[in-house]
């Protein structure tokens, strides 16, 4: 059951993602940090924090959309810049990045054109594995909020990114959907990927034992809780 | 594992945006209808004297096309910003400037090109002298892509703000005026039997310059808008 949550990694191999003294300032006010953590292949880390603790901002900094105020993000041991993202990072935010007028399949085909395709999977298979078989040609506008989220999850399965940054992946999902997210995370970890997921704590990553990091108000260092 | 080429990403984006325009074709047709209405209404307001209409024909068609392009400009990046597609574009491993150039091309193809095709007819409505038709088409062919490119930079600067329509118009109009002056200058010179190549060459130079610089400026401005 506890598959791949902490696959032993050669110590000298650089972690997939590493934050060193990471701080983000908005109008000179620190939003979070300083944060230090590392994410190795095969790990799923749950970032917990209350509403407004800066979880979404953190994911944007880690993906390179926002510049950190201080500290640095390293991707496979190299400094992160947008140009270095080359197919390594997939971000699933509150905004799903789906076009409502297009069908689920058309959205996924565009994502593949933009981000590349993982070996051994097709858009049809990806939709099937998120439980949307038969919805291929339905316009995303006509899907429910949870089903839209599932289309976005199918996109994660298709693009060849090793690092998943998921912002509240459990929001809008039913019990079955939450299990689906956990299953996808497990699969991703097992094949050497890593994921950082945020949660305000109402839903939890139940299967396996992910490492947890609690995002706290500035001043107090982020604390790694025992798994 | 296939990472996909930049050319493939551009093709996917062009195909998606053209498909989106087709799905929203009712709305997409508005700017063209607007331009045709403006041109059709002028003779009613100014009276049907052929001399008067002949005098204003080229200028009216130019202004109508400029305003039609402005009408659809605000929507250029807005829906992508609101549904999160823009984040996915920025995070994609392909050069953002190139992807944005594709979006600008779609704007020109869907708003300016249909009007360019019916420009001879619009000229006919206003009794445009036949000798002037090629000059009008040449100046429209050079100025409308230039307007789309300049406009896109301004949209990229303002898209992050709420209700930016008024600000956009204020930003865009001073930049549009020189383009209009050169385009109308060529038509006026031709009408008076003078040499008209110089203004057209200026438009061509402006187009070449902004083809290179405007997408880069757009990319920089959008990254700021996202923060």
Interface residues (C-beta under 8 A of the other chain):
Chain A: X63 X64 X65 X66 X67 X82 X85 X86 X87 X89 X91 X93 X94 X95 X96 X97 X98 X99 X100 X101 X102 X106 X109 X110 X111 X112 X113 X114 X115 X116 X117 X118 X119 X160
Chain B: X1 X2 X3 X4 X8 X9 X11 X12 X13 X15 X16 X19 X20 X23 X24 X82 X83 X84 X85 X87 X88 X89 X90 X91 X92 X93 X94 X223 X226 X227
